[in-house]
Amino acid sequence: MIPPLLKDLIDRHRELALASPAEMIGLFKYVMYLLCYYGDKEERRD
């Protein structure tokens, strides 16, 4: 499950990302960085 912050980010930028390959790559990289951050945060909590 993705955090609500990421879902909101993706929902708000979906049209822009679909309109341009460069924007899609940028959004993908940003989301990956955030997922890594949240993943590290969750691992430290355990």
HELIX and SHEET records of a PDB file:
HELIX    1   1 PRO A    4  ALA A   19  1                                  16    
HELIX    2   2 PRO A   21  ARG A   45  1                                  25    
END                                                                             
